[in-house]
Amino acid sequence: AVFDALAPAEAYVRTQGAPIVIKADGLSAGKGVVVAMTVGEALAALTQMLGGEKASGAQVVIEAFMAG
């Protein structure tokens, strides 16, 4: 799923649960992927990627975690 706003992305993570993968859509200097093992980690990553003024135009891709 792709989101550009924090609230819907948070709601999606809460619905899906953890572990879950959060990816910044775009260039992030190699720091754009978070494998969140808890919902709290996922929400913190979303806040970092979509929260605040620097996030204008930012998007995240949220994917299912697949072990292996």
Sequence and secondary structure as in RCSB ss.txt:
>XXXX:A:sequence
AVFDALAPAEAYVRTQGAPIVIKADGLSAGKGVVVAMTVGEALAALTQMLGGEKASGAQVVIEAFMAG
>XXXX:A:secstr
 EESSHHHHHHHHHHH SSEEEEESS  TT  EEEESSHHHHHHHHHHHHSSGGGTT  EEEEE    
